[in-house]
Amino acid sequence: MTVKYSKDHEWINAADQSAAIVGITVHAQDALGDVVFVDLPEVGKTFAQGEVAGVVESVKAAADVYMPVSGEITEVNEALRADPSLANTDPLNSGWFFKVKLSDTAQLDALLDEATYTEFAKNA
């Protein structure tokens, strides 16, 4: 598994380098509290790296979900739309947000590895 992290608290699993799964980190869901709603992007829509691709709302706040890399949305997690609490109970697996077809795999190199992200999140 090739998981990288953004400074905006998204994770991306780009195991096959052409398509990837994106979600929010454990740190993000801890900071948000109980997630009650997710606004997922439209399948087929293309986003640039850093663009807002969705929104997650909790009992505490709402937060944007940013694209960690540029690409086209190929699938959204309908189970998450039906049960937003998956973002809290299993943020790194069943709580994923969307899948993206990468348009520039080199952008993965600028993202953080787990150790670097963990250190970054301590001060976030």
WOGI-V561775 format. One record per residue. N is the residue number from 1. PHI is phi in whole degrees, 0 to 359 (NA if undefined). OMEGA is omega in radians with two decimals (* if undefined). NEAR is the number of other ideal C-beta (glycine too) atoms within 8 Angstrom. Layout:
# WOGI-V561775
N;PHI;OMEGA;NEAR  N;PHI;OMEGA;NEAR
This chain:
# WOGI-V561775
1;NA;3.10;4  2;251;-3.12;8  3;254;3.07;9  4;235;-3.06;12  5;227;3.08;17  6;259;3.07;12  7;287;3.06;6  8;267;3.04;8  9;75;2.94;12  10;253;2.99;14  11;248;3.09;13  12;220;3.08;16  13;255;-3.09;10  14;247;-3.05;13  15;300;-3.09;7  16;258;3.05;5  17;66;3.10;8  18;244;3.09;6  19;228;-3.07;9  20;215;3.08;12  21;250;-3.08;8  22;235;3.06;16  23;206;3.08;12  24;262;-3.07;14  25;282;3.05;14  26;301;3.11;7  27;301;-3.13;9  28;297;-3.10;13  29;290;3.05;13  30;297;-3.13;7  31;293;-3.11;7  32;285;-3.02;13  33;87;-3.05;9  34;295;3.14;9  35;283;-3.08;14  36;243;-3.10;8  37;200;3.00;8  38;230;3.04;13  39;251;-3.06;7  40;264;-3.12;10  41;289;3.13;10  42;278;3.08;5  43;299;-3.13;8  44;97;-3.14;6  45;281;-3.14;8  46;254;3.14;9  47;232;3.00;12  48;273;3.08;7  49;304;3.12;10  50;91;3.11;6  51;287;3.06;8  52;287;-3.12;8  53;248;-3.13;12  54;188;3.14;12  55;221;3.03;11  56;238;-3.14;16  57;243;3.11;12  58;233;3.09;12  59;293;-3.12;5  60;266;-2.95;6  61;197;2.99;7  62;243;3.14;6  63;219;3.07;10  64;284;3.01;7  65;251;-3.06;12  66;260;3.07;11  67;285;3.10;14  68;287;3.09;14  69;215;3.07;16  70;283;3.07;11  71;166;-3.10;13  72;254;3.10;9  73;290;-3.13;16  74;252;-3.12;9  75;196;3.01;7  76;240;-3.10;12  77;274;-3.13;13  78;295;3.09;6  79;296;3.10;8  80;290;3.10;16  81;298;3.14;9  82;286;-3.10;5  83;223;-3.09;6  84;301;-3.13;12  85;295;3.06;9  86;300;3.09;13  87;296;3.09;15  88;270;-3.01;9  89;283;-3.11;8  90;209;-3.01;7  91;297;-3.07;14  92;263;-3.14;10  93;227;-3.06;6  94;291;3.12;9  95;268;3.11;16  96;298;-3.07;12  97;260;-3.09;15  98;202;3.04;15  99;250;-3.06;12  100;224;3.00;15  101;272;-3.04;9  102;291;3.07;15  103;260;3.13;8  104;209;-3.08;9  105;296;3.12;9  106;297;3.12;5  107;296;3.11;12  108;299;-3.09;13  109;296;-3.12;5  110;276;-3.13;4  111;277;-3.05;12  112;270;2.98;10  113;279;-3.03;8  114;299;-3.11;8  115;296;-3.14;6  116;294;3.12;9  117;295;-3.14;11  118;302;3.11;8  119;294;3.11;8  120;300;-3.08;11  121;294;3.11;10  122;299;-3.09;6  123;256;-3.08;5  124;277;*;6
